[in-house]
Amino acid sequence: MDWQGQKLVEQIMQIMLLVFAVTAFVAGYVLGSFQMMVLVYAGGVTLTGLITIPNWPFFNRHPLNWLDPSEAEKHPKPQVTVISKKKGSKK
């Protein structure tokens, strides 16, 4: 799953959970049943998980092109230089 796919999955998950939470509350309120509210929300969470957890090809539309290992050896890593600052001596 690429970065745009992760962002899309996050948005889909948030929207679906919100919709199912509101739907479950309304259904539970209208029917006067706490059990129905929990069942509707549990079904929504399950459906949301089935849609968002697997790595569907739909979420991998912009794959990253990684550097080939043989090509990576030709370009060495940049060296990190540490510059230490000397504090002025106290007299």
DSSP file with accessible surface (Angstrom, degrees, kcal/mol):
  #  RESIDUE AA STRUCTURE BP1 BP2  ACC     N-H-->O    O-->H-N    N-H-->O    O-->H-N    TCO  KAPPA ALPHA  PHI   PSI    X-CA   Y-CA   Z-CA
    1    1 A M              0   0   67      0, 0.0    59,-0.2     0, 0.0     2,-0.1   0.000 360.0 360.0 360.0 130.8    0.0    0.0    0.0
    2    2 A D     >  -     0   0    7     57,-1.2     4,-2.2     1,-0.1     5,-0.2  -0.260 360.0 -95.6 -88.2 178.3    1.4    3.4   -1.0
    3    3 A W  H  > S+     0   0  168     59,-0.3     4,-2.1     1,-0.2     5,-0.2   0.907 124.9  47.6 -64.4 -43.0    1.3    6.7    0.9
    4    4 A Q  H  > S+     0   0  108     58,-0.2     4,-2.4     1,-0.2    -1,-0.2   0.873 111.0  53.6 -65.6 -35.0   -1.8    8.0   -1.0
    5    5 A G  H  > S+     0   0    4     54,-0.3     4,-2.6     2,-0.2    -2,-0.2   0.893 107.3  50.5 -64.3 -40.3   -3.5    4.6   -0.4
    6    6 A Q  H  X S+     0   0   93     -4,-2.2     4,-2.3     2,-0.2    -2,-0.2   0.907 110.8  49.1 -63.9 -40.3   -2.8    4.9    3.3
    7    7 A K  H  X S+     0   0  141     -4,-2.1     4,-2.2     2,-0.2    -2,-0.2   0.926 112.2  48.4 -64.6 -43.0   -4.3    8.3    3.4
    8    8 A L  H  X S+     0   0   57     -4,-2.4     4,-2.8     2,-0.2     5,-0.2   0.920 110.7  50.6 -63.4 -43.3   -7.4    7.1    1.4
    9    9 A V  H  X S+     0   0   21     -4,-2.6     4,-2.8     1,-0.2    -1,-0.2   0.913 109.4  51.7 -61.5 -42.1   -7.9    4.1    3.7
   10   10 A E  H  X S+     0   0   94     -4,-2.3     4,-2.4     1,-0.2    -1,-0.2   0.928 112.1  45.7 -61.4 -43.4   -7.7    6.4    6.8
   11   11 A Q  H  X S+     0   0   92     -4,-2.2     4,-2.4     2,-0.2     5,-0.2   0.923 113.5  48.8 -66.4 -43.8  -10.3    8.7    5.3
   12   12 A I  H  X S+     0   0   43     -4,-2.8     4,-2.8     1,-0.2     5,-0.2   0.924 111.8  50.2 -60.9 -44.1  -12.6    5.9    4.3
   13   13 A M  H  X S+     0   0   56     -4,-2.8     4,-2.6    -5,-0.2     5,-0.2   0.938 111.6  47.0 -61.6 -46.3  -12.3    4.3    7.8
   14   14 A Q  H  X S+     0   0  111     -4,-2.4     4,-2.0    -5,-0.2    -1,-0.2   0.919 114.8  46.2 -63.6 -43.1  -13.1    7.5    9.6
   15   15 A I  H  X S+     0   0  108     -4,-2.4     4,-2.7     2,-0.2     5,-0.2   0.936 113.9  47.8 -65.3 -46.1  -16.1    8.2    7.4
   16   16 A M  H  X S+     0   0   32     -4,-2.8     4,-2.7    -5,-0.2     5,-0.2   0.919 112.2  48.8 -63.2 -42.9  -17.5    4.7    7.6
   17   17 A L  H  X S+     0   0   46     -4,-2.6     4,-2.2    -5,-0.2    -1,-0.2   0.902 112.7  48.5 -65.3 -37.9  -17.1    4.5   11.4
   18   18 A L  H  X S+     0   0  119     -4,-2.0     4,-2.5    -5,-0.2     5,-0.2   0.936 112.4  48.2 -65.6 -44.8  -18.8    7.9   11.8
   19   19 A V  H  X S+     0   0   79     -4,-2.7     4,-2.7     1,-0.2    -2,-0.2   0.926 114.2  46.1 -62.5 -44.1  -21.7    6.9    9.5
   20   20 A F  H  X S+     0   0   48     -4,-2.7     4,-2.7    -5,-0.2    -1,-0.2   0.857 110.6  53.6 -69.7 -31.8  -22.2    3.5   11.3
   21   21 A A  H  X S+     0   0   38     -4,-2.2     4,-2.4    -5,-0.2    -2,-0.2   0.941 113.0  42.7 -66.0 -45.0  -22.0    5.2   14.7
   22   22 A V  H  X S+     0   0   83     -4,-2.5     4,-2.7     2,-0.2     5,-0.2   0.930 116.0  49.0 -65.9 -44.5  -24.8    7.7   13.8
   23   23 A T  H  X S+     0   0   70     -4,-2.7     4,-2.8    -5,-0.2     5,-0.2   0.917 111.9  48.8 -61.2 -43.4  -26.8    5.0   12.1
   24   24 A A  H  X S+     0   0    2     -4,-2.7     4,-2.7     2,-0.2     5,-0.2   0.915 111.5  49.4 -64.1 -41.6  -26.5    2.7   15.1
   25   25 A F  H  X S+     0   0  125     -4,-2.4     4,-2.6     2,-0.2    -2,-0.2   0.939 113.4  45.7 -63.5 -45.5  -27.5    5.4   17.5
   26   26 A V  H  X S+     0   0   75     -4,-2.7     4,-3.0     2,-0.2     5,-0.3   0.931 114.3  48.2 -63.8 -45.0  -30.5    6.4   15.5
   27   27 A A  H  X S+     0   0   27     -4,-2.8     4,-2.4    -5,-0.2     6,-0.3   0.922 114.3  46.5 -62.2 -42.7  -31.6    2.7   15.1
   28   28 A G  H  X>S+     0   0    7     -4,-2.7     5,-1.5    -5,-0.2     4,-1.0   0.890 114.7  47.1 -66.7 -37.5  -31.1    2.1   18.8
   29   29 A Y  H  <5S+     0   0  182     -4,-2.6    -2,-0.2    -5,-0.2    -1,-0.2   0.935 114.6  45.1 -69.4 -46.1  -33.0    5.2   19.7
   30   30 A V  H  <5S+     0   0  109     -4,-3.0    -2,-0.2     1,-0.2    -1,-0.2   0.919 121.8  37.8 -65.7 -43.0  -35.9    4.6   17.3
   31   31 A L  H  <5S-     0   0  111     -4,-2.4    -1,-0.2    -5,-0.3    -2,-0.2   0.607 103.0-131.1 -84.4 -11.9  -36.3    0.9   18.3
   32   32 A G  T  <5 +     0   0   70     -4,-1.0     2,-0.5    -5,-0.2    -3,-0.2   0.854  64.4 129.6  66.0  35.1  -35.5    1.5   22.0
   33   33 A S     >< -     0   0   39     -5,-1.5     4,-1.7    -6,-0.3    -1,-0.2  -0.947  44.2-172.4-131.4 114.3  -33.0   -1.2   21.9
   34   34 A F  H  > S+     0   0  153     -2,-0.5     4,-2.4     1,-0.2     5,-0.2   0.876  93.0  57.3 -67.1 -36.3  -29.4   -1.0   23.2
   35   35 A Q  H  > S+     0   0  138      1,-0.2     4,-2.5     2,-0.2    -1,-0.2   0.913 105.2  49.6 -62.5 -41.9  -28.7   -4.4   21.8
   36   36 A M  H  > S+     0   0   72      2,-0.2     4,-2.6     1,-0.2     5,-0.2   0.905 109.3  52.8 -64.3 -39.9  -29.7   -3.4   18.3
   37   37 A M  H  X S+     0   0   50     -4,-1.7     4,-2.4     1,-0.2    -2,-0.2   0.943 111.4  45.5 -60.6 -45.9  -27.5   -0.3   18.5
   38   38 A V  H  X S+     0   0   68     -4,-2.4     4,-2.8     1,-0.2    -2,-0.2   0.905 113.0  50.5 -65.8 -40.3  -24.5   -2.4   19.5
   39   39 A L  H  X S+     0   0   99     -4,-2.5     4,-2.4     2,-0.2    -1,-0.2   0.912 110.8  48.1 -65.6 -41.7  -25.2   -5.0   16.8
   40   40 A V  H  X S+     0   0   39     -4,-2.6     4,-2.1     2,-0.2    -2,-0.2   0.936 115.1  45.4 -63.8 -44.0  -25.5   -2.3   14.0
   41   41 A Y  H  X S+     0   0   90     -4,-2.4     4,-2.6    -5,-0.2    -2,-0.2   0.921 112.0  51.1 -68.1 -39.8  -22.2   -0.7   15.2
   42   42 A A  H  X S+     0   0   44     -4,-2.8     4,-2.4     1,-0.2    -1,-0.2   0.907 110.4  50.0 -63.2 -40.6  -20.4   -4.0   15.5
   43   43 A G  H  X S+     0   0   41     -4,-2.4     4,-2.6    -5,-0.2    -1,-0.2   0.904 110.9  50.0 -62.8 -38.8  -21.6   -4.9   11.9
   44   44 A G  H  X S+     0   0    1     -4,-2.1     4,-2.7     2,-0.2    -2,-0.2   0.903 110.2  49.0 -66.4 -41.1  -20.3   -1.5   10.7
   45   45 A V  H  X S+     0   0   63     -4,-2.6     4,-2.5     2,-0.2    -2,-0.2   0.919 112.3  49.2 -64.5 -41.3  -16.9   -2.0   12.4
   46   46 A T  H  X S+     0   0   88     -4,-2.4     4,-2.3     2,-0.2    -2,-0.2   0.937 113.0  46.1 -63.6 -45.8  -16.6   -5.5   10.8
   47   47 A L  H  X S+     0   0   81     -4,-2.6     4,-1.7     2,-0.2    -2,-0.2   0.914 111.8  52.0 -63.5 -41.3  -17.5   -4.2    7.4
   48   48 A T  H  X S+     0   0    4     -4,-2.7     4,-2.7     1,-0.2     5,-0.3   0.921 110.0  49.4 -61.4 -42.3  -15.1   -1.3    7.8
   49   49 A G  H  X S+     0   0   19     -4,-2.5     4,-2.3     1,-0.2    -1,-0.2   0.903 108.4  52.6 -63.4 -40.9  -12.4   -3.7    8.7
   50   50 A L  H  < S+     0   0  110     -4,-2.3    -1,-0.2     1,-0.2    -2,-0.2   0.819 115.9  41.1 -65.7 -29.1  -13.1   -5.9    5.7
   51   51 A I  H  < S+     0   0   62     -4,-1.7     5,-0.2    -5,-0.2    -2,-0.2   0.870 125.1  31.2 -85.0 -38.3  -12.8   -2.9    3.4
   52   52 A T  H  < S+     0   0   13     -4,-2.7    -3,-0.2    -5,-0.2    -2,-0.2   0.742 108.7  60.1 -99.3 -24.3   -9.8   -1.1    4.9
   53   53 A I  S  < S+     0   0  137     -4,-2.3    -3,-0.1    -5,-0.3    -1,-0.1   0.943  86.6  77.0 -76.4 -45.9   -7.5   -3.8    6.4
   54   54 A P  S    S-     0   0   51      0, 0.0     2,-1.8     0, 0.0     0, 0.0  -0.287  88.9-115.2 -64.9 151.8   -6.6   -5.9    3.4
   55   55 A N        -     0   0   98      3,-0.0    -2,-0.1   -54,-0.0    -3,-0.1  -0.574  42.7-171.4 -86.1  77.7   -4.1   -4.5    0.9
   56   56 A W    >   -     0   0  125     -2,-1.8     3,-1.7    -5,-0.2     4,-0.1  -0.378  33.2-120.8 -69.6 147.1   -6.4   -4.2   -2.0
   57   57 A P  G >  S+     0   0  109      0, 0.0     3,-1.9     0, 0.0    -1,-0.1   0.807 110.5  71.2 -58.6 -25.2   -4.9   -3.3   -5.4
   58   58 A F  G 3  S+     0   0  102      1,-0.3     3,-0.4     2,-0.1    -3,-0.0   0.810  95.4  52.3 -59.8 -29.4   -7.1   -0.2   -5.4
   59   59 A F  G <  S+     0   0    8     -3,-1.7   -57,-1.2     1,-0.2   -54,-0.3   0.336 100.7  63.7 -90.7   6.3   -4.9    1.3   -2.6
   60   60 A N    <   +     0   0   70     -3,-1.9    -1,-0.2   -59,-0.2    -2,-0.1  -0.293  58.0 123.8-124.5  48.8   -1.7    0.8   -4.5
   61   61 A R  S    S+     0   0  162     -3,-0.4    -1,-0.1     1,-0.2    -2,-0.1   0.699  76.9  43.0 -80.6 -21.8   -2.2    3.0   -7.5
   62   62 A H  S    S-     0   0  107     -3,-0.2   -59,-0.3     2,-0.0    -1,-0.2  -0.581  80.5-173.3-124.0  69.7    1.0    5.1   -6.9
   63   63 A P        -     0   0   77      0, 0.0     2,-0.3     0, 0.0    -3,-0.0  -0.271  25.7-114.6 -67.9 151.4    3.7    2.6   -6.0
   64   64 A L        -     0   0   89      1,-0.0     2,-0.9     0, 0.0    -2,-0.0  -0.644  18.8-134.1 -83.9 139.5    7.1    3.8   -4.9
   65   65 A N        -     0   0  160     -2,-0.3     2,-0.2     3,-0.0     3,-0.0  -0.838  25.3-156.6 -95.5 106.2   10.1    3.1   -7.1
   66   66 A W        -     0   0  216     -2,-0.9     2,-0.3     1,-0.1     0, 0.0  -0.497  24.0-101.1 -82.1 153.4   12.9    1.8   -4.8
   67   67 A L        -     0   0  108     -2,-0.2    -1,-0.1     1,-0.1     5,-0.1  -0.528  39.8-112.1 -74.3 133.1   16.5    2.1   -5.8
   68   68 A D     >  -     0   0   95     -2,-0.3     4,-2.3     1,-0.1     3,-0.4  -0.394  23.5-123.2 -63.4 140.9   18.0   -1.2   -7.1
   69   69 A P  H  > S+     0   0   89      0, 0.0     4,-1.4     0, 0.0    -1,-0.1   0.873 112.1  51.5 -58.0 -38.4   20.6   -2.7   -4.6
   70   70 A S  H  > S+     0   0   63      1,-0.2     4,-0.6     2,-0.2    -2,-0.0   0.875 112.0  47.5 -67.0 -33.1   23.3   -2.8   -7.3
   71   71 A E  H >> S+     0   0   70     -3,-0.4     4,-0.7     1,-0.2     3,-0.5   0.848 106.2  58.4 -72.9 -33.5   22.6    0.9   -8.1
   72   72 A A  H >< S+     0   0   42     -4,-2.3     3,-0.7     1,-0.2    -1,-0.2   0.834  99.0  58.8 -66.2 -32.2   22.6    1.8   -4.4
   73   73 A E  H 3< S+     0   0  161     -4,-1.4    -1,-0.2     1,-0.2    -2,-0.2   0.807  99.6  58.1 -67.6 -27.0   26.2    0.5   -4.0
   74   74 A K  H << S+     0   0  145     -4,-0.6    -1,-0.2    -3,-0.5    -2,-0.2   0.753 104.4  54.9 -73.5 -23.7   27.4    2.9   -6.7
   75   75 A H  S << S-     0   0  113     -4,-0.7    -1,-0.2    -3,-0.7    -4,-0.0  -0.884  85.0-147.9-114.6 100.1   26.1    5.9   -4.6
   76   76 A P        -     0   0  115      0, 0.0    -3,-0.1     0, 0.0     3,-0.1  -0.228  27.0 -95.7 -67.7 156.3   27.5    5.9   -1.1
   77   77 A K        -     0   0  175      1,-0.1     2,-0.1    -4,-0.0    -5,-0.0  -0.398  44.6-103.0 -66.1 145.5   25.6    7.2    1.8
   78   78 A P        -     0   0  122      0, 0.0     2,-0.4     0, 0.0    -1,-0.1  -0.474  36.9-121.6 -69.3 139.8   26.3   10.8    2.8
   79   79 A Q        -     0   0  160     -2,-0.1     2,-0.5    -3,-0.1     0, 0.0  -0.684  17.8-132.3 -85.2 136.5   28.5   11.1    5.8
   80   80 A V        -     0   0  130     -2,-0.4     2,-0.5     2,-0.0    -1,-0.0  -0.751  19.4-156.3 -89.2 124.8   27.1   12.9    8.8
   81   81 A T        -     0   0  116     -2,-0.5     2,-0.6     2,-0.0    -2,-0.0  -0.893   3.1-149.3-104.7 133.6   29.5   15.4   10.2
   82   82 A V        -     0   0  132     -2,-0.5     2,-0.6     2,-0.0    -2,-0.0  -0.884   7.5-161.8-103.5 123.0   29.2   16.5   13.8
   83   83 A I        -     0   0  145     -2,-0.6     2,-0.5     2,-0.0    -2,-0.0  -0.916   7.3-156.0-106.0 117.8   30.3   20.1   14.5
   84   84 A S        -     0   0   98     -2,-0.6     2,-0.5     2,-0.0    -2,-0.0  -0.813   8.0-141.4 -96.7 133.9   31.0   20.7   18.2
   85   85 A K        -     0   0  195     -2,-0.5     2,-0.5     0, 0.0    -2,-0.0  -0.806  12.2-139.5 -94.1 130.1   30.8   24.2   19.4
   86   86 A K        -     0   0  200     -2,-0.5     2,-0.2     3,-0.0     3,-0.1  -0.759  15.2-135.3 -90.3 131.2   33.3   25.2   22.0
   87   87 A K        -     0   0  201     -2,-0.5     3,-0.1     1,-0.1     2,-0.0  -0.585  30.3 -98.5 -81.7 148.2   32.0   27.4   24.8
   88   88 A G        -     0   0   72     -2,-0.2     2,-0.2     1,-0.1    -1,-0.1  -0.353  42.7-110.7 -63.9 140.5   34.0   30.4   25.8
   89   89 A S        -     0   0  105      1,-0.1     2,-0.3    -3,-0.1    -1,-0.1  -0.541  27.2-128.6 -77.1 140.9   36.2   29.7   28.9
   90   90 A K              0   0  208     -2,-0.2    -1,-0.1    -3,-0.1    -3,-0.0  -0.669 360.0 360.0 -89.0 142.1   35.2   31.5   32.1
   91   91 A K              0   0  244     -2,-0.3    -1,-0.0     0, 0.0     0, 0.0  -0.819 360.0 360.0-114.8 360.0   37.9   33.5   33.9
